[in-house]
Amino acid sequence: MGIPWAMALRYPRGLRQWSRYMRRVVLLLVCLSLLACQNEPEELRIGGNRWLGYAPFYLADELQWMQPSGLRLVEYPNATGVLRGFRNGLLDAALLTLDEALALQSSGHDLELLLVTDISAGADALFAMPPIRRIDDLRGQRIGVENTALGAFILSRVLDKAGLERSDLQVIDLPVHEHVGALRAGKIDAVISFASEGPALQALGATRIFDSRELPEEIIDVLVIERSRVNAKARERIRQLWYESLSNWQSNRASTDPYLYQRLGLDPQSLQVTLEGLVMGDPALNRQLLDEGVLLQRMQQVHQYMLDYQLLKRPGQPEALLPADCRRRGC
């Protein structure tokens, strides 16, 4: 498509008309392109690490339920990666512990807590080699812990309950996959780890001397969203997918567990041990935590603890994590 230059030189008015015509064509194409983008549903990206408490989303991904719901699960090696991805604008929602969500909010994000995915009631534990038998025996010992917000929170709670300071022992940063090897090699005397690592750690002679049952409703896993990125319909889709996948998992363990062994890197024993230390976030638990005000109370307690122990750079707003309706009239 074009106009001969010889004609354009002889008929400048024709050139002007042609230019106006082409501008209209370009404008029309741009408008059609924008309209197509608006009509095409955008995938919402949910970030998470491989934790059994997030299993319903991993199962939904394996069963290919995510994409039809307009969702995409983005997997990270640890929670630190999830936090970094969210801060860099790569995620619309994130699976985090409550303390991690508070830390993310305090850095300037307008977050909403969409649902509680699980509560740790023994799934996070402290294992130690003899002669360490109680947490107050940790003085002067080497303790391994993953360098994450959750690791720092659990360590601070252990020290608090033992009446110890961080300087009373040697803290060694270790990712979870190195916990067993470090204990076997004698590089550490104790380790804060997941219950899934328990069988391998106990096979080396370690014993469980503390776990999250002694921190009732303090280690809560949640799904948070960036309010400006996720509309009301999308929020409901996310909730429904979670609840449907959780129900499917709980009702069909024999057929669904094999998906999780491979996806989460767990053997049957490790999966079962971890699951026994979790209270999963079904609709009843979520309603109870909101209706009775327990969730807000726990958020405020954890927030204050994090401030007291300088685990937050600046204060957050725990109540602002709740949906707007809950803040106005209670849930």
HUHUBEL-V259689 format. One line per field, one symbol per residue. phi: phi as a letter, one per 40 degrees, with the letter a starting at -180 (. if undefined). psi: psi as a letter, one per 30 degrees, with the letter a starting at -180 (. if undefined). A space follows every 50 residues. Layout:
phi->???
psi->???
//
This chain:
phi->.abdccccccbdccccccccccccccccccccccccccccccccbbcabc bccbddcccdcccgcccccgbbcbcbcacdccccccccgcbbaacacdcc ccccccchcccbccaccabcbhcbabbacdccbbccccdgccbcaccbcc dcccdcccccccgbbdccaccbcacdcbcccccccgcbbaacaccccddc cccchcbcbaacccbdfcbbcbbbbcdcbbcccccccccccdcccccccc cbdcccddccdccbgbcdccccccccbbbcccdcccccccccgccccccc ccccccccbfcbcacbbdccccddccccbgb
psi->klkkeeeeeeieeeeeeeeeeeeeeeeeeeeeeeeeeefjkkkkkkkllj kffgeeeeeeeeghfeefgglkkjklflfeeeeeeefggflflkjlleee eeeeefggkjlkjelkelkkhffklkklkkgjflffffkglkkkkkilee eeeeeeeeeeffhlleffljkkkkleffeeeeeefgflflkjalfffeee efffflljfklffgikgejkklklljeffjleeeeeeeeeeeeeeeeeef fheefeeeeeeeefhkleeeeeeeefgkjkileeeeeeeeefgeeeeeee eeeeeeeeghfkelkaieffflleeeeegl.
//
